[in-house]
Structures are given as C-alpha cells and as structure tokens.
Amino acid sequence: MTRTSTPDWLSELRFDAQGLIPAIAQDADTGTVLMMAWMNAESVQETVRTGRAVYFSRSRQRLWRKGEESGHIQQVHDIRLDCDGDVLLLKVTQVGGIACHTGRERCFFRGLDTQGAEPVWVTQDPVLKDPDTIYHTPHA
C-alpha cells in the first residue's frame, strides 16, 4: 500500500470539522464578489491542478465542478489564503458572465434596504438568462 502525504501548501489550510473551507470567488478584473462555496482538500487540489474552480457540494455530498451543467465555468487566476488560514479567495474569470444558479452575474444580488420602517431585502441585479434554459430543471 502506497501512502501519500499532504502537500506542504495544503497542510496550511484550516478545514472545519466537516473537512471544508469557505471559498469566495471574485471577478479577477472587476473585483466583484461573485459567490461563496465550500471546498474540501480534494477540490482545492483539483482546482490547483486544472486551473478551473472545483467546489464541494454539501447538498450532493460530492465534488462540484463549477459549470458542469451550465457551462459557466470559472477559470482561476489566483488563489489567496486569509491570515487565519481558514478562508480562500479565488480570483476568477467567470465564463459566460453568470455565476449564480438564478441566472444572475453573482449570488449576492439582494441588498438590505434600511430606509423604510422595517429593513427589507431588495433584488438589485437583473436575471441575465432564464435558469430553466441553463439547467433544464426549475431553480428558485
């Protein structure tokens, strides 16, 4: 039996109790925060090896290669580790300009409006493409 060791660079990441680390995807050109997802050691290594963002889907309990269904892949240009070693920042080119499963540029498309009597979430970014035409199954 061959035993593989953890690469030195990977051992500096602080994964949580489930073996996951949060990863923020940011547009490499504009600085826009596109999305946040989770990565495990395997997805981090595949991202580094391929130059394409690979995450870990908690709902599916498997690797999620961004764009595997939609074609909206993320080409990774730079990976940064925060000072505590427990958050990754991926600077990416979002192919097709859509990062969110709702058909928007980014997942952070709602802003909190605090001007009224009670705060309310307001959709601020338009749908660029109907998600049903992207995934062929209804999405919220």
DSSP file with accessible surface (Angstrom, degrees, kcal/mol):
  #  RESIDUE AA STRUCTURE BP1 BP2  ACC     N-H-->O    O-->H-N    N-H-->O    O-->H-N    TCO  KAPPA ALPHA  PHI   PSI    X-CA   Y-CA   Z-CA
    1    1 A M              0   0  231      0, 0.0     2,-0.5     0, 0.0     0, 0.0   0.000 360.0 360.0 360.0 128.5    0.0    0.0    0.0
    2    2 A T        -     0   0  132      2,-0.0     2,-0.5     0, 0.0     0, 0.0  -0.769 360.0-151.4 -93.0 131.1    1.4    3.4   -1.0
    3    3 A R        -     0   0  227     -2,-0.5     2,-0.4     0, 0.0     0, 0.0  -0.887   5.5-155.5-105.7 129.0    0.8    6.2    1.4
    4    4 A T        -     0   0  126     -2,-0.5     2,-0.2     3,-0.0    -2,-0.0  -0.829  10.0-142.9-102.1 141.7    0.5    9.7    0.0
    5    5 A S        -     0   0  109     -2,-0.4     3,-0.0     1,-0.1     0, 0.0  -0.640  26.2 -98.0 -99.2 160.0    1.3   12.7    2.3
    6    6 A T        -     0   0   85     -2,-0.2     5,-0.1     1,-0.1    -1,-0.1  -0.593  44.9-110.0 -74.3 130.7   -0.5   16.0    2.3
    7    7 A P     >  -     0   0   39      0, 0.0     4,-1.9     0, 0.0     3,-0.4  -0.300  25.9-117.8 -58.7 146.7    1.4   18.6    0.3
    8    8 A D  H  > S+     0   0  134      1,-0.2     4,-0.6     2,-0.2    -2,-0.1   0.899 114.0  52.8 -53.6 -44.4    3.0   21.3    2.5
    9    9 A W  H >4 S+     0   0  113      1,-0.2     3,-0.7     2,-0.2    -1,-0.2   0.874 109.7  48.9 -63.2 -34.6    0.9   24.1    0.9
   10   10 A L  H >4 S+     0   0    6     -3,-0.4     3,-1.8     1,-0.2    -1,-0.2   0.847 100.7  63.9 -74.0 -32.1   -2.3   22.2    1.6
   11   11 A S  H 3< S+     0   0   75     -4,-1.9    -1,-0.2     1,-0.3    -2,-0.2   0.675  91.7  66.8 -68.9 -13.0   -1.5   21.5    5.2
   12   12 A E  T << S+     0   0  133     -3,-0.7     2,-0.3    -4,-0.6    -1,-0.3   0.592  81.2  95.4 -82.0  -9.4   -1.5   25.2    5.9
   13   13 A L  S <  S-     0   0   17     -3,-1.8     2,-0.9    -4,-0.2    73,-0.2  -0.654  70.7-142.0 -82.7 136.8   -5.3   25.3    5.2
   14   14 A R        -     0   0  149     71,-3.6     2,-0.2    -2,-0.3    -2,-0.1  -0.837  21.1-168.1-101.9  97.7   -7.5   25.1    8.3
   15   15 A F        -     0   0   59     -2,-0.9     6,-0.2     1,-0.1    25,-0.1  -0.534  20.5-116.1 -80.7 152.7  -10.5   22.9    7.3
   16   16 A D    >   -     0   0   61      4,-3.4     3,-2.3    -2,-0.2    -1,-0.1  -0.072  43.8 -79.8 -78.6-174.1  -13.5   22.8    9.6
   17   17 A A  T 3  S+     0   0  101      1,-0.3    -1,-0.1     2,-0.1    -2,-0.1   0.752 133.1  52.9 -62.4 -23.8  -14.8   19.7   11.4
   18   18 A Q  T 3  S-     0   0  145      2,-0.1    -1,-0.3    22,-0.0     3,-0.1   0.358 122.3-106.1 -90.5   3.5  -16.5   18.5    8.2
   19   19 A G  S <  S+     0   0   32     -3,-2.3    22,-0.5     1,-0.3     2,-0.3   0.747  80.0 126.6  79.6  25.0  -13.3   18.9    6.3
   20   20 A L        -     0   0   10     20,-0.1    -4,-3.4    21,-0.1    -1,-0.3  -0.810  41.4-166.2-119.2 156.5  -14.4   22.0    4.5
   21   21 A I  E     -A   39   0A   0     18,-2.3    18,-2.3    -2,-0.3     2,-0.1  -0.996  30.0-113.6-136.9 135.9  -13.1   25.6    4.0
   22   22 A P  E     -A   38   0A  30      0, 0.0    66,-2.7     0, 0.0     2,-0.4  -0.489  30.4-163.5 -69.9 144.3  -15.1   28.5    2.7
   23   23 A A  E     -Ab  37  88A   0     14,-3.2    14,-2.6    64,-0.2     2,-0.5  -0.996   6.4-155.5-132.3 127.6  -14.1   29.9   -0.7
   24   24 A I  E     -Ab  36  89A  57     64,-2.7    66,-3.4    -2,-0.4     2,-0.5  -0.889   9.5-148.7-103.0 127.6  -15.0   33.2   -2.1
   25   25 A A  E     -Ab  35  90A   0     10,-2.7     9,-2.8    -2,-0.5    10,-1.4  -0.871  19.4-177.1 -98.6 125.6  -15.0   33.7   -5.9
   26   26 A Q  E     -Ab  33  91A  41     64,-3.1    66,-2.9    -2,-0.5     2,-0.2  -0.968  34.5-107.1-124.6 137.0  -14.1   37.2   -7.1
   27   27 A D  E  >  - b   0  92A  25      5,-3.1     4,-2.0    -2,-0.4    66,-0.2  -0.462  26.3-144.8 -62.4 124.1  -14.0   38.5  -10.6
   28   28 A A  T  4 S+     0   0   39     64,-3.1    -1,-0.2    -2,-0.2    65,-0.1   0.788  94.0  38.4 -64.7 -28.5  -10.3   38.9  -11.4
   29   29 A D  T  4 S+     0   0  141     63,-0.4    -1,-0.2     1,-0.1    64,-0.1   0.890 128.4  25.3 -90.0 -44.3  -10.9   42.1  -13.5
   30   30 A T  T  4 S-     0   0   91      2,-0.1    -2,-0.2     0, 0.0     3,-0.1   0.662  91.1-127.8 -98.4 -20.5  -13.6   44.0  -11.7
   31   31 A G     <  +     0   0   32     -4,-2.0     2,-0.1     1,-0.3    -3,-0.1   0.434  53.4 154.0  83.7  -0.3  -13.3   42.8   -8.1
   32   32 A T        -     0   0   32     -6,-0.1    -5,-3.1     1,-0.1     2,-0.6  -0.414  48.4-125.0 -63.0 130.7  -17.0   41.9   -7.9
   33   33 A V  E     -A   26   0A  60     -7,-0.2    75,-0.4     1,-0.2    -7,-0.3  -0.704  32.0-179.5 -77.8 119.1  -17.7   39.1   -5.4
   34   34 A L  E     -     0   0A   1     -9,-2.8    73,-3.6    -2,-0.6    74,-0.4   0.867  50.4 -33.9 -90.3 -43.4  -19.5   36.5   -7.4
   35   35 A M  E     -A   25   0A   4    -10,-1.4   -10,-2.7    71,-0.2     2,-0.4  -0.983  43.4-125.7-168.4 168.9  -20.2   33.7   -4.9
   36   36 A M  E     +A   24   0A  73     -2,-0.3     2,-0.3   -12,-0.2   -12,-0.2  -0.991  34.8 157.6-129.1 138.0  -19.2   31.8   -1.9
   37   37 A A  E     -A   23   0A   8    -14,-2.6   -14,-3.2    -2,-0.4     2,-0.3  -0.882  36.7-100.2-146.3 179.6  -18.9   28.0   -1.8
   38   38 A W  E     -A   22   0A  54     18,-0.5    18,-3.5    -2,-0.3     2,-0.3  -0.821  27.8-167.0-109.3 148.6  -17.2   25.3    0.1
   39   39 A M  E     -A   21   0A   2    -18,-2.3   -18,-2.3    -2,-0.3     2,-0.2  -0.963   4.6-159.8-130.3 148.0  -14.1   23.3   -0.8
   40   40 A N     >  -     0   0   29     -2,-0.3     4,-2.4   -20,-0.2     5,-0.2  -0.647  45.3 -89.9-112.2 178.3  -12.5   20.2    0.6
   41   41 A A  H  > S+     0   0   36    -22,-0.5     4,-2.4    -2,-0.2     5,-0.2   0.905 126.7  51.1 -57.4 -40.8   -8.9   19.1    0.2
   42   42 A E  H  > S+     0   0  112      1,-0.2     4,-2.4     2,-0.2    -1,-0.2   0.919 110.8  47.2 -64.8 -43.3   -9.7   17.2   -3.0
   43   43 A S  H  > S+     0   0    0      2,-0.2     4,-2.4     1,-0.2    11,-0.3   0.887 111.2  51.7 -68.6 -35.6  -11.5   20.1   -4.6
   44   44 A V  H  X S+     0   0    4     -4,-2.4     4,-2.4     2,-0.2    -2,-0.2   0.949 111.6  47.4 -62.7 -46.4   -8.7   22.5   -3.7
   45   45 A Q  H  X S+     0   0   78     -4,-2.4     4,-2.6    -5,-0.2    -2,-0.2   0.908 112.5  48.3 -63.6 -41.1   -6.1   20.2   -5.2
   46   46 A E  H  X S+     0   0   26     -4,-2.4     4,-2.8     2,-0.2     6,-0.4   0.901 109.9  53.1 -67.4 -37.0   -8.2   19.7   -8.4
   47   47 A T  H  X S+     0   0    1     -4,-2.4     4,-2.5     7,-0.2     5,-0.3   0.943 112.1  44.9 -60.6 -46.4   -8.6   23.4   -8.7
   48   48 A V  H  < S+     0   0   76     -4,-2.4    -2,-0.2     1,-0.2    -1,-0.2   0.923 116.0  47.2 -63.5 -42.8   -4.9   24.0   -8.5
   49   49 A R  H  < S+     0   0  181     -4,-2.6    -2,-0.2    -5,-0.2    -1,-0.2   0.902 124.4  28.8 -67.9 -39.5   -4.2   21.1  -10.9
   50   50 A T  H  < S-     0   0   59     -4,-2.8    -2,-0.2     2,-0.2    -1,-0.2   0.677  92.9-129.8 -98.8 -21.9   -6.7   22.2  -13.6
   51   51 A G  S  < S+     0   0   30     -4,-2.5    25,-2.8    -5,-0.3     2,-0.4   0.618  75.7 108.3  77.5  10.8   -7.0   25.9  -13.2
   52   52 A R  B    S-C   75   0A 110     -6,-0.4    -1,-0.3    -5,-0.3    -2,-0.2  -0.963  79.6-101.4-121.0 140.5  -10.8   25.6  -13.1
   53   53 A A        -     0   0    2     21,-2.4    13,-1.2    -2,-0.4     2,-0.4  -0.391  39.2-179.8 -65.8 128.6  -12.9   26.1   -9.9
   54   54 A V  E     -E   65   0B   3    -11,-0.3    11,-0.2    11,-0.2     2,-0.2  -1.000   5.6-179.8-128.6 127.3  -14.0   22.9   -8.2
   55   55 A Y  E     -E   64   0B   1      9,-3.2     9,-3.5    -2,-0.4     2,-0.5  -0.620  30.2-110.7-116.9 177.4  -16.1   23.1   -5.1
   56   56 A F  E     -E   63   0B  29    -18,-3.5     2,-0.7     7,-0.3   -18,-0.5  -0.964  25.9-143.2-113.6 120.9  -17.7   20.6   -2.7
   57   57 A S  E  >> -E   62   0B   9      5,-2.8     4,-1.4    -2,-0.5     5,-1.1  -0.744   9.6-166.7 -84.2 115.1  -21.4   20.5   -2.8
   58   58 A R  T  45S+     0   0  143     -2,-0.7    -1,-0.2     2,-0.2     5,-0.0   0.859  88.7  51.6 -69.5 -33.9  -22.8   19.9    0.7
   59   59 A S  T  45S+     0   0  109      1,-0.2    -1,-0.2    -3,-0.1    -2,-0.1   0.882 121.2  31.9 -71.4 -35.8  -26.3   19.1   -0.7
   60   60 A R  T  45S-     0   0  105      2,-0.2    -1,-0.2     0, 0.0    -2,-0.2   0.555  98.7-136.7 -95.0 -13.0  -25.0   16.5   -3.1
   61   61 A Q  T  <5 +     0   0  137     -4,-1.4     2,-0.3     1,-0.2    -3,-0.2   0.899  70.0  89.7  55.0  47.8  -22.0   15.4   -1.0
   62   62 A R  E   <S-E   57   0B 103     -5,-1.1    -5,-2.8     0, 0.0    -1,-0.2  -0.972  87.9 -69.8-158.4 168.3  -19.7   15.3   -3.9
   63   63 A L  E     -E   56   0B  14     -2,-0.3     2,-0.5    -7,-0.2    -7,-0.3  -0.364  41.3-154.4 -63.7 143.8  -17.3   17.5   -5.9
   64   64 A W  E     -E   55   0B  54     -9,-3.5    -9,-3.2    -2,-0.0     2,-0.9  -0.960   2.0-155.6-125.8 105.7  -19.0   20.2   -7.9
   65   65 A R  E >   -E   54   0B  92     -2,-0.5     3,-2.5   -11,-0.2   -11,-0.2  -0.778  32.8-116.8 -83.5 105.9  -17.1   21.3  -10.9
   66   66 A K  T 3  S+     0   0    8    -13,-1.2     8,-0.4    -2,-0.9   -13,-0.1  -0.184  98.8  18.1 -50.8 125.3  -18.4   24.8  -11.5
   67   67 A G  T 3> S+     0   0    7      6,-0.2     4,-2.2    32,-0.1    -1,-0.3   0.439  81.0 130.2  92.5   3.1  -20.1   24.9  -14.8
   68   68 A E  T <4 S+     0   0   72     -3,-2.5    -2,-0.1     1,-0.2     5,-0.1   0.816  89.3  19.6 -61.9 -29.6  -20.5   21.2  -15.2
   69   69 A E  T  4 S+     0   0  101     -4,-0.2    -1,-0.2     3,-0.1    -3,-0.1   0.781 135.0  37.4-101.7 -41.8  -24.2   21.6  -16.0
   70   70 A S  T  4 S-     0   0   23      2,-0.1    -2,-0.2     1,-0.0     3,-0.1   0.703  93.8-127.9 -87.2 -23.4  -24.4   25.3  -17.1
   71   71 A G  S  < S+     0   0   45     -4,-2.2     2,-1.7     1,-0.1    -3,-0.1   0.388  71.0 127.1  85.8  -3.4  -21.2   25.7  -19.0
   72   72 A H        +     0   0   19     24,-0.1    -4,-0.1    22,-0.0    -1,-0.1  -0.516  39.4 174.4 -88.6  71.7  -20.4   28.7  -16.8
   73   73 A I        -     0   0   26     -2,-1.7    22,-2.4    -6,-0.2     2,-0.5  -0.250  28.6-129.9 -75.5 163.8  -17.0   27.6  -15.6
   74   74 A Q  E     - D   0  94A   0     -8,-0.4   -21,-2.4   -21,-0.3     2,-0.6  -0.975  11.4-152.0-117.5 117.2  -14.6   29.7  -13.6
   75   75 A Q  E     -CD  52  93A  86     18,-2.4    18,-2.3    -2,-0.5     2,-0.5  -0.802  20.5-138.4 -85.7 123.0  -11.0   30.0  -14.8
   76   76 A V  E     + D   0  92A  24    -25,-2.8    16,-0.2    -2,-0.6     3,-0.1  -0.729  30.9 168.6 -92.0 126.1   -8.9   30.5  -11.7
   77   77 A H  E     +     0   0A 112     14,-3.2     2,-0.3    -2,-0.5    15,-0.2   0.689  68.7   8.3-102.4 -29.7   -6.1   33.1  -12.0
   78   78 A D  E     - D   0  91A  54     13,-1.3    13,-2.8     2,-0.0     2,-0.4  -0.985  55.9-155.8-155.4 143.4   -5.0   33.4   -8.4
   79   79 A I  E     - D   0  90A  57     -2,-0.3     2,-0.4    11,-0.2    11,-0.2  -0.997  15.8-170.8-125.2 128.0   -5.8   31.7   -5.0
   80   80 A R  E     - D   0  89A 133      9,-2.9     9,-2.6    -2,-0.4     2,-0.4  -0.907  11.4-150.0-118.6 147.6   -5.3   33.6   -1.8
   81   81 A L  E     - D   0  88A  67     -2,-0.4     7,-0.2     7,-0.2    -2,-0.0  -0.950  23.3-122.9-115.4 132.8   -5.4   32.3    1.8
   82   82 A D    >   -     0   0   55      5,-2.4     3,-1.6    -2,-0.4     5,-0.1  -0.151  33.5 -95.2 -72.3 172.2   -6.5   34.6    4.6
   83   83 A C  T 3  S+     0   0  126      1,-0.3    -1,-0.1     2,-0.1    -2,-0.0   0.763 124.8  47.4 -61.9 -28.4   -4.4   35.4    7.7
   84   84 A D  T 3  S-     0   0   92      3,-0.1    -1,-0.3   -70,-0.0    -2,-0.0   0.511 107.0-124.6 -89.5  -8.0   -6.0   32.7    9.8
   85   85 A G  S <  S+     0   0    7     -3,-1.6   -71,-3.6     2,-0.2    -2,-0.1   0.654  85.3 101.9  76.2  16.7   -5.7   30.1    7.1
   86   86 A D        +     0   0   53    -73,-0.2     2,-0.3     1,-0.1   -70,-0.1   0.279  69.4  52.9-121.4  13.0   -9.4   29.3    7.1
   87   87 A V        -     0   0   40    -66,-0.1    -5,-2.4    -5,-0.1     2,-0.3  -0.982  63.6-152.4-145.6 136.1  -10.9   31.1    4.1
   88   88 A L  E     -bD  23  81A   6    -66,-2.7   -64,-2.7    -2,-0.3     2,-0.5  -0.828   1.1-157.0-105.7 147.1   -9.8   31.0    0.4
   89   89 A L  E     -bD  24  80A  46     -9,-2.6    -9,-2.9    -2,-0.3     2,-0.6  -0.993   8.4-163.8-121.2 120.4  -10.2   33.8   -2.1
   90   90 A L  E     -bD  25  79A   0    -66,-3.4   -64,-3.1    -2,-0.5     2,-0.7  -0.929   7.8-153.2-105.3 121.7  -10.3   32.7   -5.8
   91   91 A K  E     +bD  26  78A  62    -13,-2.8   -14,-3.2    -2,-0.6   -13,-1.3  -0.872  34.7 170.2 -93.6 119.1   -9.8   35.4   -8.4
   92   92 A V  E     -bD  27  76A   0    -66,-2.9   -64,-3.1    -2,-0.7     2,-0.6  -0.825  44.8-127.0-130.4 161.6  -11.5   34.1  -11.5
   93   93 A T  E     - D   0  75A  43    -18,-2.3   -18,-2.4    -2,-0.3     2,-1.0  -0.975  32.0-142.8-103.2 121.5  -12.8   34.8  -14.9
   94   94 A Q  E >   - D   0  74A  14     -2,-0.6     3,-1.8   -20,-0.2   -20,-0.2  -0.774  14.7-140.2 -88.8 103.0  -16.5   33.8  -15.0
   95   95 A V  G >  S+     0   0   50    -22,-2.4     3,-0.6    -2,-1.0    -2,-0.0  -0.465  87.0  13.6 -65.6 128.8  -17.1   32.3  -18.4
   96   96 A G  G 3  S-     0   0   58      1,-0.2    -1,-0.3    -2,-0.2   -24,-0.1   0.331 111.1-101.5  86.6  -9.4  -20.5   33.4  -19.7
   97   97 A G  G <  S+     0   0   34     -3,-1.8     2,-0.5     1,-0.1    -1,-0.2   0.589  91.9 109.2  74.1   9.8  -20.8   36.1  -17.1
   98   98 A I    <   +     0   0    8     -3,-0.6     7,-0.2     1,-0.1    -1,-0.1  -0.963  26.8 159.0-125.8 117.5  -23.2   34.2  -14.9
   99   99 A A        +     0   0    1      5,-0.9     2,-0.3     6,-0.8     6,-0.2   0.665  56.6  78.8-103.0 -24.7  -22.1   32.7  -11.6
  100  100 A C  S >  S-     0   0    3      4,-2.1     3,-2.1     1,-0.1     4,-0.2  -0.675  74.5-134.2 -95.8 143.8  -25.4   32.3   -9.9
  101  101 A H  T 3  S+     0   0   84     -2,-0.3    34,-0.1     1,-0.3    -1,-0.1   0.621 105.0  69.1 -67.6  -9.8  -27.9   29.5  -10.4
  102  102 A T  T 3  S-     0   0   11      2,-0.1    -1,-0.3     4,-0.1    27,-0.1   0.421 121.8-104.2 -84.8  -0.3  -30.6   32.1  -10.6
  103  103 A G  S <  S+     0   0    0     -3,-2.1    25,-2.8     1,-0.3    26,-1.1   0.618  81.3 126.6  88.0  15.4  -29.1   33.3  -13.9
  104  104 A R  S    S-     0   0   36     23,-0.2    -4,-2.1    -4,-0.2    -5,-0.9  -0.639  73.4-111.5-103.4 165.0  -27.5   36.4  -12.5
  105  105 A E  S    S+     0   0   68     21,-0.4    -6,-0.8    -7,-0.2     2,-0.3   0.870  98.8  12.0 -58.7 -40.1  -23.9   37.7  -12.6
  106  106 A R        -     0   0   70     -7,-0.2   -71,-0.2    -8,-0.1   -72,-0.1  -0.943  66.3-125.1-140.7 159.5  -23.4   37.0   -8.9
  107  107 A C  S    S+     0   0   51    -73,-3.6     2,-1.6    -2,-0.3     3,-0.3   0.743 101.2  73.8 -76.3 -23.9  -25.1   35.3   -6.0
  108  108 A F        +     0   0  111    -74,-0.4    -1,-0.2   -75,-0.4   -75,-0.1  -0.487  57.6 132.5 -89.6  67.9  -25.1   38.4   -3.9
  109  109 A F        +     0   0   26     -2,-1.6    15,-3.2    -3,-0.1    16,-1.0   0.463  48.4  76.9-101.4  -1.8  -27.9   40.1   -5.9
  110  110 A R  E     -F  123   0C 147     -3,-0.3     2,-0.3    13,-0.2    13,-0.2  -0.897  58.8-165.2-112.7 140.3  -30.0   41.3   -3.0
  111  111 A G  E     -F  122   0C  12     11,-2.7    11,-2.9    -2,-0.4     2,-0.7  -0.916  25.7-114.1-120.8 149.1  -29.3   44.3   -0.8
  112  112 A L  E     -F  121   0C  84     -2,-0.3     2,-0.7     9,-0.2     9,-0.2  -0.722  24.7-154.3 -85.8 116.4  -30.8   45.3    2.5
  113  113 A D  E     +F  120   0C  65      7,-3.1     7,-1.8    -2,-0.7     3,-0.2  -0.820  18.8 173.1 -91.0 115.1  -32.9   48.5    2.2
  114  114 A T        +     0   0   83     -2,-0.7    -1,-0.1     5,-0.2     7,-0.0   0.210  53.2  95.3-106.1  13.5  -33.0   50.1    5.6
  115  115 A Q  S    S+     0   0  165      5,-0.1    -1,-0.1     3,-0.1    -2,-0.0   0.740  75.2  65.8 -79.3 -23.2  -34.7   53.4    4.5
  116  116 A G  S    S-     0   0   52      2,-0.3     4,-0.0    -3,-0.2     0, 0.0  -0.106 106.0 -84.0 -88.3-170.3  -38.3   52.3    5.4
  117  117 A A  S    S+     0   0  103      1,-0.2    -1,-0.1     2,-0.0    -3,-0.0   0.866 118.1  24.2 -62.8 -36.7  -39.9   51.5    8.7
  118  118 A E  S    S-     0   0  149     -5,-0.0    -2,-0.3     0, 0.0    -1,-0.2  -0.987  93.7-105.2-129.0 140.6  -38.5   47.9    8.6
  119  119 A P        -     0   0   74      0, 0.0     2,-0.3     0, 0.0    -5,-0.2  -0.323  41.1-174.8 -60.9 146.1  -35.5   46.6    6.7
  120  120 A V  E     -F  113   0C  80     -7,-1.8    -7,-3.1    -9,-0.1     2,-0.4  -0.997  27.4-116.1-145.6 141.8  -36.3   44.7    3.6
  121  121 A W  E     -F  112   0C 159     -2,-0.3     2,-0.4    -9,-0.2    -9,-0.2  -0.674  32.9-165.4 -78.4 131.9  -34.3   42.7    1.1
  122  122 A V  E     -F  111   0C  56    -11,-2.9   -11,-2.7    -2,-0.4     2,-0.4  -0.965  21.7-124.0-124.0 128.7  -34.4   44.2   -2.4
  123  123 A T  E     +F  110   0C  76     -2,-0.4   -13,-0.2   -13,-0.2   -14,-0.0  -0.587  34.0 171.2 -69.6 125.7  -33.3   42.5   -5.6
  124  124 A Q        +     0   0  123    -15,-3.2   -14,-0.2    -2,-0.4    -1,-0.2   0.591  52.5  64.7-113.8 -17.3  -30.7   44.7   -7.2
  125  125 A D  S    S-     0   0   23    -16,-1.0    -1,-0.1   -19,-0.1   -16,-0.1  -0.916  77.4-124.0-115.1 139.5  -29.3   42.7  -10.1
  126  126 A P        -     0   0   89      0, 0.0     2,-0.5     0, 0.0   -21,-0.4  -0.331  26.4-104.5 -77.3 157.2  -31.2   41.5  -13.1
  127  127 A V        -     0   0   70      1,-0.2   -23,-0.2   -23,-0.1     3,-0.1  -0.697  31.2-169.8 -74.8 124.6  -31.6   37.9  -14.4
  128  128 A L  S    S+     0   0  101    -25,-2.8     2,-0.3    -2,-0.5   -24,-0.2   0.750  71.8  12.4 -89.0 -28.2  -29.3   37.7  -17.4
  129  129 A K  S    S-     0   0   99    -26,-1.1    -1,-0.3   -27,-0.1     5,-0.1  -0.969  86.4-103.7-151.8 135.0  -30.5   34.3  -18.5
  130  130 A D    >>  -     0   0   83     -2,-0.3     3,-1.4     1,-0.2     4,-0.9  -0.381  27.9-141.8 -58.4 121.3  -33.5   32.2  -17.5
  131  131 A P  H 3> S+     0   0   18      0, 0.0     4,-2.8     0, 0.0     3,-0.5   0.809  98.3  64.7 -59.9 -27.9  -32.2   29.5  -15.2
  132  132 A D  H 3> S+     0   0   70      1,-0.2     4,-1.2     2,-0.2    -2,-0.1   0.819 102.8  48.2 -65.3 -27.2  -34.6   27.0  -16.8
  133  133 A T  H <4 S+     0   0   72     -3,-1.4    -1,-0.2     2,-0.2    -3,-0.1   0.697 113.9  48.1 -83.7 -17.8  -32.8   27.3  -20.1
  134  134 A I  H  < S+     0   0    8     -4,-0.9    -2,-0.2    -3,-0.5    -1,-0.1   0.897 129.4  17.1 -82.9 -47.0  -29.4   26.9  -18.4
  135  135 A Y  H  < S-     0   0   28     -4,-2.8    -3,-0.2     2,-0.2    -2,-0.2   0.563  87.3-133.6-107.4 -15.3  -30.2   23.8  -16.3
  136  136 A H  S  < S+     0   0  159     -4,-1.2    -4,-0.1    -5,-0.4    -3,-0.1   0.662  82.7  83.3  66.8  13.5  -33.3   22.4  -17.9
  137  137 A T  S    S-     0   0   73     -6,-0.3    -2,-0.2     0, 0.0    -1,-0.1  -0.987  92.9 -94.0-140.6 145.3  -34.8   22.0  -14.4
  138  138 A P        -     0   0  113      0, 0.0     2,-0.3     0, 0.0    -6,-0.0  -0.279  42.3-171.0 -61.6 139.5  -36.6   24.6  -12.4
  139  139 A H              0   0   67    -38,-0.0    -7,-0.1   -37,-0.0    -4,-0.0  -0.979 360.0 360.0-129.0 147.4  -34.5   26.6   -9.9
  140  140 A A              0   0  114     -2,-0.3   -39,-0.0    -9,-0.1     0, 0.0  -0.447 360.0 360.0 -81.9 360.0  -35.5   29.0   -7.2
